[in-house]
Amino acid sequence: MALVRPQDVLLTFEPDGRILVKSPSRNVGVKAPPPVAAILSACTVPQTREAIEQMMGPWAGPLFDALAEAGLLVTPEEAADTPVMFHNYAG
């Protein structure tokens, strides 16, 4: 299944080297290794686990699955329903 990141995903770089990945609208957050930033970046458009592994290598598959299980990669329909206060306010 092709998944994308919700529009409100936030990344915070933690002192221990991990990244805190949050989606305020879904009330979920996880601490993850730094390579999740590359996966989330690639999932701006719908991507499958297989496509991510092909782009990044076999290490990316389990991280893709973990992000999906946590609700930080969702179907395009779910992502379109993500409320955002300021779309692209930083850009």
C-alpha positions in Angstrom: 0.0 0.0 0.0 1.3 3.5 -0.9 1.5 5.8 2.1 2.3 9.4 2.7 3.1 11.5 5.8 0.4 13.6 7.3 0.7 17.3 6.5 1.3 18.3 10.1 4.3 16.0 10.8 6.9 17.8 13.0 10.5 16.6 13.6 12.5 17.6 16.6 16.2 16.7 17.0 16.7 15.3 20.5 20.0 15.6 22.5 20.4 11.8 22.5 20.7 11.9 18.6 17.2 10.5 17.9 14.4 12.4 16.2 11.0 13.0 17.8 8.4 12.6 15.1 5.0 14.1 16.0 1.6 14.5 14.3 -0.4 16.9 16.6 -3.7 16.2 14.8 -3.3 12.5 15.4 -1.9 12.9 18.9 1.0 10.6 18.1 4.7 10.9 18.5 7.7 8.5 18.5 11.4 8.8 19.0 13.2 7.3 16.1 16.7 7.0 14.6 17.8 9.9 12.2 17.1 8.0 9.0 13.4 8.4 9.5 13.8 11.9 8.2 14.8 10.6 4.8 11.8 8.2 4.7 9.3 11.0 5.7 10.9 13.3 3.1 10.4 10.6 0.4 6.8 10.1 1.5 5.7 13.6 0.6 4.1 11.6 -2.3 2.7 8.1 -1.9 5.3 5.5 -1.6 5.2 1.7 -0.9 7.5 -0.1 1.4 9.1 -1.8 -1.6 9.8 1.6 -3.3 11.4 3.0 -0.1 13.6 -0.1 0.2 14.6 0.2 -3.4 15.6 3.9 -3.0 17.3 3.5 0.4 18.1 -0.1 1.1 16.7 -2.9 3.2 17.2 -1.0 6.4 14.4 1.4 5.5 11.6 -1.2 5.3 11.3 -1.8 9.0 11.4 1.9 9.7 8.6 2.5 7.1 6.5 -0.2 8.8 7.1 1.3 12.2 6.1 4.8 11.0 3.0 3.4 9.4 2.1 1.4 12.6 2.5 4.6 14.7 0.1 6.5 12.4 2.9 8.7 11.0 2.5 7.3 7.5 -1.1 7.2 6.3 -3.2 6.7 3.2 -3.4 9.7 0.8 -7.0 10.1 1.8 -6.2 10.3 5.5 -3.4 12.8 4.8 -5.7 15.0 2.9 -8.0 15.2 6.0 -5.2 16.4 8.2 -6.0 19.7 9.7 -3.2 22.3 9.5 -3.2 25.7 11.1 -0.7 27.3 8.8 0.1 25.4 5.6 3.8 26.0 4.7 4.1 29.0 7.1 7.9 28.4 7.4 8.6 28.3 3.6 
